[in-house]
């Protein structure tokens, strides 16, 4: 019976519409942030990749 109640509850939210209004300056700041990576776990992965690339570069021998 709980699953029926949950399904009905989910349906009640499906038709709701909400509008959020924010100042244009705040919107511009949020929009600007989309150009940057801010997720700490993703930054950690990128840092590790950078470290590995530096280690690999030490073993590159280019012959021209």
C-alpha positions in Angstrom: 0.0 0.0 0.0 2.9 2.3 0.6 4.0 2.1 -3.1 0.6 3.3 -4.2 0.8 6.3 -1.8 4.3 7.1 -3.1 3.1 6.9 -6.7 0.2 9.3 -6.0 2.6 11.6 -4.2 5.0 11.6 -7.2 2.1 12.4 -9.6 1.0 15.3 -7.4 4.4 17.0 -8.1 4.4 16.2 -11.8 1.9 18.9 -12.6 3.3 21.6 -10.4 4.9 24.6 -12.0 7.2 26.9 -10.1 8.8 30.1 -11.2 11.9 31.4 -9.5 12.9 35.0 -9.9 16.4 36.2 -9.3 18.1 39.5 -9.9 19.9 39.8 -13.3 23.3 40.4 -11.6 22.9 37.1 -9.7 21.9 35.3 -12.9 25.0 36.7 -14.6 27.2 35.4 -11.8 25.6 31.9 -12.0 26.0 31.9 -15.8 29.6 32.9 -15.5 30.2 29.9 -13.1 29.2 27.5 -15.8 32.6 28.2 -17.4 34.5 26.8 -14.4 34.9 23.4 -12.8 34.0 23.7 -9.1 33.3 20.1 -8.1 36.0 19.1 -5.6 36.0 15.4 -6.7 36.4 16.4 -10.3 39.2 18.8 -9.5 40.9 16.0 -7.6 40.7 13.8 -10.7 42.1 16.5 -12.9 45.0 17.2 -10.5 45.8 13.5 -10.5 45.8 13.4 -14.4 48.1 16.4 -14.5 50.5 14.6 -12.1 50.4 11.5 -14.3 51.0 13.4 -17.5 54.0 15.2 -15.9 55.5 11.8 -15.0 54.9 10.5 -18.5 56.5 13.5 -20.1 59.8 12.6 -18.4 60.0 9.5 -20.5 59.3 11.1 -23.9 62.2 11.2 -26.3 61.6 13.1 -29.4 63.8 12.5 -32.4 63.7 15.1 -35.2 
